[in-house]
Amino acid sequence: MVISRFLGCSLAAAAALAGCSEPEPIIETHYGAYEGDAYPDRRPELAIPEGGMGVVTDSRSDTISLISLATGERFGVHPVGRDPVTIDGPHHVAVDAPGNALYVALSYPVLAGTIGPHATHGSSTMAGYVQKLALDDMRVLGQVRVEPNPGDIVISEDGSRVVVSHYDLKRVLDNPGDIEAARSSLAVIDAHAVQPSGSTPPTLIPVCMAAHGIVLSRPDADRAYVACYGEDALAIVDLTDPDAEVKRVPVGPSPSLSGRPSYGPYAAVMSPDQKTIAVSNTESRDVRFFDVASETFDESRTMPFFGVPYFVAWTPDGSRIYVPTQVPDAITLVGVTPDDSAAVARQLSGECFRPHLAELDEEHGLFLVCEGDQTTTPGKVLRLDPGTLETLSDAEVGLYPDAFARVAAEAP
């Protein structure tokens, strides 16, 4: 409803002035009460394509890219993070498909270089966060604060427990000679207690210097096996008892305890039968195999590489692994037993800059995440033939991708 009022000229004004022009109207506007939602959610619903999708974190773009497993194409991109200005650095990701959620670790990288395989990862002073996002539209469901420089993130099969490592190189550098102070923690998060505000803080378990890759025992997730870059070891952590002693198994002879490793275990990937863990060592440029039952490394199975190995993928029968390596950039398929040394290798120079992670989908191919130059050139995701390693398709994603998590298509 609009009401207009006019004010006439006063006699005094008429006497003082030669004339009196018609005054401007005063307009009053009255609105009825708004009956809708104050902050409506207009996010489009996310439809998982036939064949499923891959979720890729773009660390320097603050986005998540979605890849069709059937075609290898990027069909969606979603912003993530807590700050629209700062680079939040979405690092690794874990998916709870039955719970309609994914968890992404925000690492807040700095631009200055430091030691280690990832020059800009591990030197931040900002506390990290884990955000819980809805799979159906990527809205934020909750968040919980963790320590600086979160590294890997994994989730239990029942979706109840989220575990995060901290690849905190700055903590190592700030505490020379004090190994206990230099050790970062494993954050154990109750997934059901992650809320938009007031989330239950994680349980922190001191583990080792510059911890990164994690695998959980299956199906119980009672133990975590953690690659300890700064201590040349694989840590075994009892997640049911935070006060239990952490066992650290050296990956090889004469491990370093100075924070400047000789081997540099960075990634850990469990075999399909849960009996063996492949540990990728970035300093010694080899993959070593940990026997879960005996809690020892099998020296006879150590695989040296020309390039730096990162996150491998196992074949379904556990007889071979796909190994992405950097400098030179390559992908290799090789048997894991001493009597099976046959290998298929492919150089990726010019096609995949800095291959970081391999993920096998039995139906659609081998997916390879390529970091790019981490700053200005977008990364890629290649879809390769699992047998020949030839490229079937490729997709450009954001800056500095370094994670890939598969999500199955919804049942019809």
C-alpha positions as CSV (number, residue, x, y, z in Angstrom):
1,M,0.0,0.0,0.0
2,V,1.4,3.4,-1.0
3,I,0.3,6.7,0.7
4,S,1.4,10.1,-0.7
5,R,1.3,13.4,1.3
6,F,1.9,16.9,0.0
7,L,3.1,19.8,2.1
8,G,2.0,23.3,1.0
9,C,4.0,26.5,1.1
10,S,3.7,28.5,4.4
11,L,2.8,32.2,4.3
12,A,6.2,33.1,5.7
13,A,7.9,31.2,2.9
14,A,5.6,32.9,0.4
15,A,6.6,36.3,1.7
16,A,10.3,35.6,1.7
17,L,10.4,34.0,-1.6
18,A,9.3,35.3,-4.9
19,G,7.3,32.3,-5.5
20,C,6.5,28.9,-4.2
21,S,7.0,25.8,-6.4
22,E,4.9,22.7,-5.9
23,P,6.6,20.5,-3.2
24,E,7.9,17.0,-3.8
25,P,5.6,14.3,-2.5
26,I,6.5,12.2,0.5
27,I,6.0,8.6,-0.3
28,E,5.4,6.0,2.5
29,T,5.5,2.3,1.5
30,H,4.1,-0.4,3.7
31,Y,4.9,-4.1,3.1
32,G,3.0,-7.2,4.2
33,A,4.8,-9.8,6.3
34,Y,7.0,-12.2,4.4
35,E,5.7,-15.7,4.6
36,G,8.6,-17.7,3.0
37,D,11.9,-19.0,4.4
38,A,14.4,-16.3,5.4
39,Y,17.3,-18.1,3.8
40,P,16.0,-20.5,1.2
41,D,18.3,-23.3,0.0
42,R,18.4,-22.9,-3.8
43,R,21.2,-25.3,-4.4
44,P,20.4,-27.7,-7.3
45,E,20.1,-31.3,-6.3
46,L,23.1,-33.4,-7.3
47,A,22.3,-36.3,-9.6
48,I,25.0,-39.1,-9.5
49,P,25.4,-40.2,-13.1
50,E,24.9,-43.8,-14.2
51,G,28.0,-45.7,-13.4
52,G,28.9,-43.6,-10.3
53,M,31.1,-40.6,-9.8
54,G,34.5,-39.6,-8.5
55,V,35.0,-36.8,-6.0
56,V,38.2,-34.8,-6.6
57,T,39.5,-32.1,-4.2
58,D,41.0,-29.0,-6.0
59,S,43.3,-27.7,-3.2
60,R,44.2,-24.3,-4.7
61,S,40.8,-23.6,-6.3
62,D,38.8,-24.3,-3.1
63,T,36.5,-26.5,-5.1
64,I,35.4,-30.1,-5.5
65,S,35.2,-31.5,-9.0
66,L,32.9,-34.3,-9.9
67,I,33.9,-36.9,-12.5
68,S,31.7,-39.4,-14.2
69,L,33.2,-42.9,-13.8
70,A,31.5,-44.1,-17.0
71,T,32.9,-41.4,-19.3
72,G,35.7,-39.7,-17.3
73,E,34.2,-36.3,-17.9
74,R,33.9,-33.6,-15.3
75,F,30.2,-32.9,-14.9
76,G,30.2,-30.7,-11.9
77,V,32.2,-28.3,-9.7
78,H,31.3,-27.0,-6.3
79,P,32.9,-24.4,-4.0
80,V,34.0,-25.6,-0.6
81,G,35.6,-24.0,2.5
82,R,34.9,-21.6,5.3
83,D,36.3,-18.4,4.0
84,P,35.4,-16.9,0.7
85,V,38.7,-15.0,0.5
86,T,41.4,-17.2,2.1
87,I,42.5,-20.4,0.3
88,D,41.0,-23.1,2.6
89,G,43.0,-25.8,0.8
90,P,40.6,-28.8,0.6
91,H,43.1,-31.7,0.8
92,H,41.8,-35.2,1.1
93,V,38.2,-36.5,1.2
94,A,36.3,-39.4,2.6
95,V,32.8,-40.5,1.6
96,D,30.0,-42.0,3.6
97,A,27.5,-42.8,0.8
98,P,24.9,-44.5,3.0
99,G,25.0,-41.5,5.3
100,N,24.7,-39.1,2.4
101,A,27.8,-37.3,3.4
102,L,31.4,-36.6,2.5
103,Y,34.1,-35.2,4.7
104,V,36.8,-32.9,3.4
105,A,39.9,-31.8,5.3
106,L,40.8,-28.1,5.0
107,S,44.5,-27.6,5.3
108,Y,45.0,-23.8,4.7
109,P,48.3,-24.0,2.8
110,V,50.9,-21.2,2.8
111,L,52.7,-20.1,-0.3
112,A,56.3,-20.2,1.1
113,G,58.2,-23.4,0.4
114,T,59.4,-26.0,3.0
115,I,60.9,-29.4,3.1
116,G,59.0,-32.5,2.0
117,P,57.4,-33.9,-1.1
118,H,54.7,-31.1,-1.2
119,A,56.5,-27.8,-0.7
120,T,53.4,-25.8,0.2
121,H,51.7,-28.4,2.3
122,G,52.8,-28.9,5.9
123,S,54.0,-25.4,6.9
124,S,50.8,-23.7,7.9
125,T,50.2,-22.2,11.3
126,M,46.4,-22.1,10.9
127,A,44.2,-24.7,12.6
128,G,42.7,-27.0,10.1
129,Y,39.0,-28.0,9.8
130,V,37.0,-31.0,8.7
131,Q,33.8,-30.1,6.9
132,K,30.9,-32.4,6.5
133,L,29.0,-31.9,3.3
134,A,25.7,-33.4,2.0
135,L,26.2,-35.7,-1.1
136,D,22.9,-34.6,-2.6
137,D,23.8,-30.9,-3.0
138,M,27.1,-30.2,-1.3
139,R,25.6,-28.1,1.4
140,V,27.5,-27.8,4.7
141,L,26.2,-30.1,7.4
142,G,28.8,-29.4,10.0
143,Q,32.4,-28.8,10.8
144,V,35.0,-29.6,13.5
145,R,38.3,-28.0,14.2
146,V,41.5,-30.1,14.0
147,E,45.2,-29.2,14.3
148,P,47.2,-27.4,11.6
149,N,48.1,-29.1,8.4
150,P,45.6,-32.0,8.2
151,G,46.9,-34.6,5.8
152,D,44.9,-37.8,5.0
153,I,41.3,-38.4,6.0
154,V,39.6,-41.8,6.2
155,I,36.2,-43.1,7.5
156,S,35.1,-46.4,9.0
157,E,32.8,-48.7,7.0
158,D,29.8,-47.9,9.2
159,G,30.4,-44.1,8.8
160,S,30.7,-43.5,12.5
161,R,34.4,-42.7,12.8
162,V,36.4,-40.2,10.8
163,V,40.2,-40.2,11.3
164,V,42.6,-37.4,10.2
165,S,46.4,-37.2,10.2
166,H,48.4,-34.0,10.4
167,Y,51.3,-33.6,8.1
168,D,52.8,-30.9,10.3
169,L,56.3,-30.2,9.0
170,K,56.4,-26.8,10.8
171,R,55.9,-28.6,14.1
172,V,58.9,-30.7,13.3
173,L,61.1,-27.7,12.4
174,D,60.0,-25.8,15.5
175,N,61.0,-28.6,17.9
176,P,64.5,-29.8,17.0
177,G,65.7,-32.4,19.4
178,D,62.4,-32.8,21.1
179,I,60.8,-35.8,19.4
180,E,57.6,-35.8,21.6
181,A,56.9,-32.2,20.9
182,A,57.6,-32.6,17.2
183,R,55.1,-35.4,16.8
184,S,51.7,-34.6,15.4
185,S,48.4,-36.1,16.4
186,L,45.8,-38.3,14.9
187,A,42.3,-36.7,15.2
188,V,39.5,-39.2,15.9
189,I,36.1,-37.7,15.1
190,D,32.7,-38.9,16.0
191,A,31.0,-38.4,12.7
192,H,27.5,-38.2,14.2
193,A,28.7,-35.3,16.5
194,V,29.8,-33.1,13.6
195,Q,27.4,-30.1,13.7
196,P,27.1,-26.7,12.2
197,S,28.3,-25.3,15.5
198,G,29.2,-26.8,18.9
199,S,30.7,-30.0,17.4
200,T,32.3,-32.4,19.8
201,P,36.1,-31.9,19.7
202,P,38.0,-34.8,18.2
203,T,40.1,-37.1,20.4
204,L,43.8,-36.4,19.7
205,I,46.3,-39.2,19.8
206,P,50.0,-38.2,19.5
207,V,51.4,-40.4,16.7
208,C,54.6,-39.4,15.0
209,M,56.4,-36.7,13.1
210,A,54.7,-35.5,9.9
211,A,52.1,-38.2,9.8
212,H,50.2,-38.6,6.5
213,G,48.7,-41.7,4.8
214,I,46.2,-43.7,6.9
215,V,44.4,-47.0,6.5
216,L,41.9,-48.5,8.9
217,S,41.4,-52.1,9.9
218,R,38.3,-53.5,8.3
219,P,35.5,-53.8,9.1
220,D,35.9,-52.7,12.8
221,A,38.2,-49.7,12.3
222,D,39.7,-50.3,15.7
223,R,43.2,-49.8,14.4
224,A,44.8,-47.2,12.3
225,Y,48.0,-47.7,10.3
226,V,49.8,-44.4,9.7
227,A,52.7,-43.5,7.4
228,C,55.1,-41.4,9.4
229,Y,57.1,-39.3,7.0
230,G,59.3,-37.7,9.6
231,E,60.2,-40.9,11.5
232,D,60.6,-43.5,8.7
233,A,58.0,-45.7,10.3
234,L,54.5,-47.1,10.0
235,A,52.6,-46.4,13.2
236,I,50.0,-48.8,14.6
237,V,47.3,-46.9,16.7
238,D,44.6,-48.5,18.9
239,L,41.6,-46.2,18.2
240,T,39.6,-47.8,21.0
241,D,42.1,-46.7,23.7
242,P,43.6,-43.2,23.2
243,D,46.1,-43.9,26.0
244,A,47.5,-47.1,24.5
245,E,51.1,-47.1,23.4
246,V,51.6,-46.3,19.7
247,K,53.8,-48.9,18.0
248,R,56.1,-47.6,15.3
249,V,57.6,-50.1,12.9
250,P,60.6,-48.8,10.9
251,V,60.1,-49.2,7.2
252,G,63.8,-50.1,6.7
253,P,67.2,-50.2,8.4
254,S,68.6,-47.2,10.2
255,P,65.4,-45.0,10.2
256,S,65.8,-41.3,10.9
257,L,64.4,-39.7,14.0
258,S,65.5,-36.1,13.1
259,G,62.5,-35.1,11.0
260,R,64.6,-35.3,7.9
261,P,63.9,-38.8,6.8
262,S,65.9,-41.3,4.8
263,Y,62.8,-43.2,3.5
264,G,60.0,-40.7,3.9
265,P,56.8,-42.9,4.1
266,Y,54.0,-40.8,2.7
267,A,51.2,-42.9,1.4
268,A,49.6,-46.2,2.7
269,V,47.1,-48.3,0.9
270,M,45.6,-51.6,2.2
271,S,45.3,-54.7,-0.1
272,P,41.8,-56.0,-0.8
273,D,42.2,-59.0,1.6
274,Q,43.4,-56.7,4.4
275,K,46.6,-58.6,4.8
276,T,49.2,-56.2,3.3
277,I,49.8,-52.5,3.3
278,A,51.7,-50.9,0.4
279,V,53.7,-48.0,1.8
280,S,55.1,-45.4,-0.7
281,N,58.4,-43.8,0.4
282,T,59.1,-40.5,-1.3
283,E,62.7,-40.1,-0.2
284,S,64.1,-43.6,-0.9
285,R,61.8,-43.8,-4.0
286,D,60.4,-47.2,-3.3
287,V,57.3,-49.1,-2.3
288,R,57.6,-51.4,0.7
289,F,55.1,-54.0,1.9
290,F,53.9,-54.4,5.5
291,D,52.5,-57.7,6.7
292,V,49.5,-57.0,9.0
293,A,49.6,-60.3,10.8
294,S,53.2,-60.2,11.8
295,E,53.5,-56.4,11.9
296,T,56.7,-56.5,9.9
297,F,58.0,-55.3,6.5
298,D,58.9,-57.9,4.0
299,E,62.3,-56.7,2.7
300,S,62.2,-59.2,-0.2
301,R,59.3,-57.4,-1.8
302,T,60.7,-53.9,-1.8
303,M,60.1,-52.2,-5.2
304,P,62.5,-49.4,-6.2
305,F,61.4,-46.8,-8.8
306,F,63.2,-44.1,-10.7
307,G,60.4,-41.6,-9.8
308,V,58.9,-40.7,-6.5
309,P,55.9,-43.0,-5.8
310,Y,52.7,-41.8,-4.3
311,F,49.2,-43.4,-3.7
312,V,49.0,-46.8,-5.4
313,A,46.0,-48.9,-6.3
314,W,45.7,-52.6,-5.9
315,T,44.2,-55.0,-8.5
316,P,41.1,-56.8,-7.1
317,D,43.0,-60.1,-6.5
318,G,45.8,-58.3,-4.7
319,S,48.5,-59.7,-7.0
320,R,49.6,-56.4,-8.6
321,I,49.6,-52.7,-7.9
322,Y,49.4,-49.5,-10.0
323,V,52.2,-47.1,-9.0
324,P,52.0,-43.4,-10.0
325,T,55.5,-41.7,-9.8
326,Q,56.8,-38.2,-10.2
327,V,60.1,-37.0,-11.8
328,P,59.8,-38.7,-14.1
329,D,56.0,-38.7,-14.4
330,A,54.9,-42.3,-15.1
331,I,52.4,-45.0,-14.2
332,T,53.5,-48.6,-13.6
333,L,51.5,-51.9,-13.2
334,V,53.7,-54.5,-11.4
335,G,53.4,-57.8,-9.5
336,V,53.8,-57.6,-5.8
337,T,55.5,-61.0,-5.3
338,P,59.2,-61.7,-6.0
339,D,58.3,-64.4,-8.6
340,D,56.1,-62.0,-10.5
341,S,58.3,-59.1,-11.7
342,A,56.6,-58.5,-15.0
343,A,55.6,-54.9,-15.3
344,V,53.8,-52.6,-17.7
345,A,55.0,-49.0,-17.5
346,R,54.0,-45.8,-19.4
347,Q,55.7,-42.5,-19.4
348,L,53.2,-39.6,-19.0
349,S,55.4,-36.6,-19.8
350,G,53.2,-33.9,-21.4
351,E,50.0,-35.6,-20.5
352,C,49.9,-35.9,-16.8
353,F,52.1,-33.5,-14.8
354,R,52.8,-34.9,-11.3
355,P,50.7,-38.0,-11.1
356,H,49.7,-38.3,-7.4
357,L,47.0,-41.0,-6.9
358,A,45.7,-44.0,-8.7
359,E,42.1,-45.4,-8.1
360,L,40.8,-48.5,-9.9
361,D,37.2,-48.9,-10.8
362,E,36.8,-52.5,-12.2
363,E,34.1,-51.6,-14.6
364,H,35.2,-48.2,-16.0
365,G,39.0,-48.0,-15.7
366,L,42.0,-46.8,-13.8
367,F,41.7,-43.1,-12.7
368,L,44.9,-41.1,-12.3
369,V,44.9,-37.7,-10.5
370,C,47.5,-35.3,-12.0
371,E,48.5,-32.4,-9.7
372,G,49.6,-29.9,-12.4
373,D,52.1,-27.3,-11.3
374,Q,50.0,-26.7,-8.1
375,T,49.7,-22.9,-8.7
376,T,48.6,-21.8,-12.1
377,T,48.1,-24.8,-14.4
378,P,44.9,-26.8,-13.8
379,G,45.3,-30.4,-12.9
380,K,43.8,-33.4,-14.7
381,V,42.1,-36.7,-14.1
382,L,43.0,-39.4,-16.6
383,R,40.9,-42.5,-17.2
384,L,43.2,-45.3,-18.3
385,D,42.8,-48.8,-19.6
386,P,43.7,-51.0,-16.6
387,G,45.6,-53.5,-18.8
388,T,47.5,-51.4,-21.3
389,L,47.5,-48.1,-19.4
390,E,46.5,-46.2,-22.5
391,T,44.3,-43.1,-22.0
392,L,40.6,-43.6,-22.5
393,S,39.6,-40.1,-21.6
394,D,40.8,-37.1,-19.6
395,A,39.2,-34.2,-17.8
396,E,40.7,-30.9,-16.7
397,V,39.9,-30.0,-13.0
398,G,40.9,-27.3,-10.7
399,L,44.3,-26.2,-9.3
400,Y,46.3,-28.8,-7.4
401,P,44.0,-31.8,-7.2
402,D,45.2,-34.6,-4.9
403,A,42.3,-36.8,-3.9
404,F,39.8,-39.1,-5.6
405,A,36.9,-40.9,-3.8
406,R,34.4,-43.0,-5.6
407,V,30.6,-42.9,-5.1
408,A,28.4,-45.6,-6.5
409,A,25.4,-44.7,-8.5
410,E,22.1,-44.8,-6.7
411,A,20.1,-48.1,-7.1
412,P,17.2,-47.8,-9.6
